[in-house]
Amino acid sequence: MTYSDFLFAVFPYLCVFIAIVGTVWRYLTDRFSYSSLSSQFLETRQLFWGSVAWHYGILIVLTIHLVGFLIPDVILAWNTEPMRLYFMETTGFTLALLTLAGLIMLIYRRFSSSRIRVVTSPMDVALLTFLLIQVATGVWTAMFYRWGSSWYAAFAVPYLWSVLEFRPNVSLVNNLPWVTQLHIINAFFLVLLIPFTRLVHFLSVPIKYIWRPHQIVRWNRRSPIIGP
């Protein structure tokens, strides 16, 4: 087994296995820790600007990745028209910069405030480091390797599907730029970190609120009596 075979054919399954076992174990032993452990009460202004840029940026970027993963042929067909390709690349790069800016603000906030630094755990540092690597390698790829959306759909997506089908085709990613390979490996590492870090909080998103019936709020408060 080569080094590449381990990273792209074995490591993904190892990360997913640890993530599943760790998530179940954490839920059974400490289900009330399924939270982002917000530090908003310690400082709000920088959190607001960093959090808004980070969450909006990363959610849209992940959505674009998911669309490319589900319908790669449509992405490739879309990119056959130069203007559409330019639009796709410019949009992705702008969102990546927004995400990076938000993450940098959150990191600066966490380490510049003594009160927040005190409640920062080693796993918080590890998570922020790997998130920074992930976003930075994505920005690097978009900046120095053109038409990333096309070869994402042509090479990375088939590789990811081969992993899901338990037939990992390492040859699809062997010729990708090293920074893109690091981007893929780091993504699997982030999956591994889910049960051990604040990333677990996305599993507790209150999705049931979408279909929950509307709540009726009645004020049980008497109006002041105005008399003569």
C-alpha positions as CSV (number, residue, x, y, z in Angstrom):
1,M,0.0,0.0,0.0
2,T,1.3,3.4,-1.0
3,Y,1.1,6.6,1.0
4,S,-1.5,7.9,-1.5
5,D,-3.5,4.7,-1.1
6,F,-3.7,5.1,2.6
7,L,-4.7,8.8,2.5
8,F,-7.4,8.5,-0.2
9,A,-8.5,4.9,0.1
10,V,-8.2,4.0,3.9
11,F,-8.2,7.3,5.8
12,P,-11.7,8.4,4.7
13,Y,-13.3,5.3,6.1
14,L,-11.3,5.6,9.3
15,C,-12.5,9.2,9.8
16,V,-16.1,8.3,9.1
17,F,-15.9,5.3,11.5
18,I,-14.4,7.3,14.3
19,A,-16.9,10.1,13.7
20,I,-19.9,7.8,13.9
21,V,-18.7,5.9,17.0
22,G,-17.6,9.1,18.7
23,T,-20.9,10.9,18.0
24,V,-23.0,8.0,19.3
25,W,-20.8,7.7,22.4
26,R,-21.0,11.4,23.1
27,Y,-24.8,11.4,22.7
28,L,-25.2,8.5,25.1
29,T,-22.8,9.9,27.7
30,D,-23.2,13.6,27.4
31,R,-26.1,14.6,25.2
32,F,-26.4,18.0,26.7
33,S,-23.0,19.0,25.3
34,Y,-24.5,19.0,21.7
35,S,-24.0,22.8,21.6
36,S,-21.7,25.4,20.0
37,L,-21.0,26.6,23.6
38,S,-21.6,30.2,22.6
39,S,-19.4,32.9,24.1
40,Q,-21.7,35.7,23.0
41,F,-22.2,36.9,26.6
42,L,-18.5,37.6,26.8
43,E,-18.3,39.7,23.7
44,T,-20.8,40.4,20.9
45,R,-19.6,43.0,18.3
46,Q,-16.8,41.0,16.8
47,L,-18.8,37.8,17.1
48,F,-21.6,39.3,15.1
49,W,-19.5,40.4,12.1
50,G,-17.3,37.3,12.1
51,S,-20.2,34.9,12.6
52,V,-22.4,36.4,9.9
53,A,-19.6,36.4,7.3
54,W,-18.5,32.9,8.4
55,H,-21.9,31.2,8.5
56,Y,-23.4,32.8,5.4
57,G,-20.2,32.2,3.4
58,I,-19.6,28.6,4.5
59,L,-23.3,27.6,4.1
60,I,-23.4,28.8,0.5
61,V,-20.0,27.4,-0.3
62,L,-21.0,24.0,1.0
63,T,-24.3,24.2,-0.9
64,I,-22.3,24.8,-4.1
65,H,-20.1,21.8,-3.3
66,L,-23.2,19.7,-2.7
67,V,-24.8,20.8,-6.0
68,G,-21.6,19.9,-7.8
69,F,-21.5,16.6,-6.0
70,L,-25.1,15.7,-6.9
71,I,-25.2,16.9,-10.5
72,P,-21.6,17.2,-11.8
73,D,-22.8,16.8,-15.5
74,V,-25.0,19.9,-15.2
75,I,-22.0,21.9,-13.8
76,L,-19.8,20.8,-16.6
77,A,-22.5,21.7,-19.2
78,W,-23.0,25.1,-17.5
79,N,-19.3,25.8,-17.7
80,T,-19.1,25.2,-21.4
81,E,-20.2,28.8,-21.9
82,P,-17.3,31.1,-21.0
83,M,-19.5,33.8,-19.4
84,R,-21.2,31.3,-17.2
85,L,-17.9,29.8,-16.2
86,Y,-16.5,33.2,-15.3
87,F,-19.6,33.8,-13.2
88,M,-19.3,30.5,-11.4
89,E,-15.6,31.0,-10.7
90,T,-16.0,34.7,-9.6
91,T,-18.9,33.8,-7.3
92,G,-17.1,30.9,-5.7
93,F,-14.0,32.9,-5.1
94,T,-15.9,35.9,-3.6
95,L,-17.8,33.6,-1.2
96,A,-14.5,31.8,-0.3
97,L,-13.0,35.2,0.6
98,L,-16.1,36.1,2.6
99,T,-15.8,32.8,4.5
100,L,-12.1,33.3,5.1
101,A,-12.6,36.8,6.4
102,G,-15.3,35.7,8.8
103,L,-13.1,32.9,10.1
104,I,-10.2,35.2,10.6
105,M,-12.4,37.6,12.6
106,L,-13.6,34.8,14.8
107,I,-10.1,33.5,15.4
108,Y,-8.8,37.0,16.2
109,R,-11.7,37.6,18.6
110,R,-11.1,34.3,20.4
111,F,-7.4,35.0,21.0
112,S,-7.5,38.7,21.5
113,S,-9.9,38.8,24.3
114,S,-8.6,37.5,27.6
115,R,-12.0,36.5,28.8
116,I,-12.7,34.4,25.7
117,R,-9.2,33.0,25.7
118,V,-9.7,31.5,29.1
119,V,-12.7,29.4,27.9
120,T,-10.9,28.3,24.8
121,S,-10.0,24.6,25.0
122,P,-7.2,22.8,23.1
123,M,-9.9,21.2,20.9
124,D,-11.2,24.7,20.0
125,V,-7.6,25.5,18.8
126,A,-7.4,22.3,16.8
127,L,-10.8,22.9,15.2
128,L,-10.0,26.5,14.3
129,T,-6.6,25.4,12.8
130,F,-8.2,22.7,10.6
131,L,-11.0,25.0,9.5
132,L,-8.4,27.7,8.6
133,I,-6.5,25.1,6.6
134,Q,-9.7,24.0,4.8
135,V,-10.8,27.5,3.8
136,A,-7.3,28.7,3.0
137,T,-6.6,25.8,0.7
138,G,-9.9,26.4,-1.0
139,V,-9.1,30.0,-1.6
140,W,-5.6,29.1,-2.7
141,T,-7.1,26.6,-5.2
142,A,-9.5,29.2,-6.5
143,M,-6.8,31.8,-6.8
144,F,-4.0,29.9,-8.5
145,Y,-5.7,27.0,-10.3
146,R,-8.3,28.2,-12.8
147,W,-11.6,26.5,-13.6
148,G,-11.7,24.6,-10.3
149,S,-15.5,24.1,-10.6
150,S,-14.9,22.1,-13.8
151,W,-12.2,19.7,-12.5
152,Y,-14.0,19.4,-9.2
153,A,-17.0,18.0,-11.1
154,A,-14.7,15.9,-13.4
155,F,-12.2,14.5,-10.9
156,A,-13.0,15.1,-7.2
157,V,-16.7,14.2,-7.5
158,P,-16.2,10.9,-9.2
159,Y,-13.5,10.1,-6.5
160,L,-16.0,10.9,-3.7
161,W,-18.6,8.8,-5.3
162,S,-16.1,5.9,-5.6
163,V,-15.5,6.3,-1.9
164,L,-19.2,6.1,-1.1
165,E,-19.5,3.0,-3.3
166,F,-16.6,1.4,-1.4
167,R,-14.5,1.3,-4.5
168,P,-12.1,4.3,-4.0
169,N,-10.5,5.3,-7.2
170,V,-7.3,7.0,-6.0
171,S,-6.1,7.6,-9.6
172,L,-8.7,10.3,-9.9
173,V,-7.0,12.5,-7.3
174,N,-3.4,11.5,-7.7
175,N,-2.8,14.2,-10.4
176,L,-4.6,17.0,-8.6
177,P,-2.5,19.9,-7.2
178,W,-1.0,19.2,-3.8
179,V,-3.0,22.0,-2.2
180,T,-6.3,20.4,-3.5
181,Q,-5.2,17.0,-2.2
182,L,-4.6,18.7,1.2
183,H,-8.1,20.3,0.9
184,I,-9.7,16.8,0.4
185,I,-7.7,15.1,3.2
186,N,-8.4,18.0,5.6
187,A,-12.1,17.7,4.9
188,F,-12.0,14.1,6.0
189,F,-10.1,15.1,9.1
190,L,-12.8,17.6,9.9
191,V,-15.3,14.8,9.7
192,L,-13.2,12.9,12.3
193,L,-13.3,15.9,14.6
194,I,-17.1,16.2,14.7
195,P,-17.8,14.3,17.9
196,F,-14.9,15.9,19.8
197,T,-15.4,19.5,19.0
198,R,-18.0,22.2,18.6
199,L,-18.8,20.9,15.2
200,V,-21.2,18.5,16.8
201,H,-23.6,21.3,17.3
202,F,-24.9,21.1,13.7
203,L,-26.5,17.8,14.6
204,S,-28.7,19.6,17.1
205,V,-30.1,22.2,14.6
206,P,-33.8,22.4,15.4
207,I,-35.0,21.3,12.0
208,K,-38.3,20.2,13.5
209,Y,-39.2,23.9,13.8
210,I,-39.8,23.9,10.0
211,W,-42.9,21.7,10.3
212,R,-43.9,22.6,13.8
213,P,-47.4,24.2,14.1
214,H,-47.5,27.9,14.6
215,Q,-47.4,28.9,18.3
216,I,-50.1,31.2,19.5
217,V,-48.9,33.7,22.1
218,R,-51.4,35.3,24.5
219,W,-50.5,38.0,26.9
220,N,-51.9,37.4,30.3
221,R,-51.5,40.9,31.5
222,R,-54.2,43.3,32.5
223,S,-54.4,46.7,30.9
224,P,-54.1,49.6,33.3
225,I,-57.4,51.0,34.4
226,I,-57.8,54.6,33.5
227,G,-60.4,56.3,35.7
228,P,-61.5,59.7,36.5
